[in-house]
């Protein structure tokens, strides 16, 4: 039986894939759990339309992320931290600290989207990545100064 997957199914395929499975597997497992539906011509057209909408939405999201990346390129944040006598930080700068600094600058960025290659444990100027989209990563400049 040919079916169209409505969700990703491990070892079988991804959303929108048309796969051939045994009748019992489709009837007893995939169809009742709404993981798939029958591969009829009308359902195939629906999947094509849904895929076109998804691609258009993906492109719109990517364009919006690129626009935001251009704005973030010009942003520079300053973090004032306490240091010891040798100008070493007591801890490391975390993603949450950077997210708070960006929020003060007027950009609401989730801390999970901030990418730090190496822990920031000293004073200076650093480039920090912000993942806005799977294909778009912006770089911001971070100034770490002592209080």
Secondary structure, 3 states (H helix, E strand, C coil): CEEEECCCECCCECCCCEEECCHHHHHHHHCCCCCEEECCHHHHHHHHHHHHHHHHHHHHHHHHHHHHHHHHHCCEEEEEECECCCCEEEEEECHHHHHHHHHHHCCCCCHHHEECCCCEEECEEEEEEEEEECCEEEEEEEEEEEC
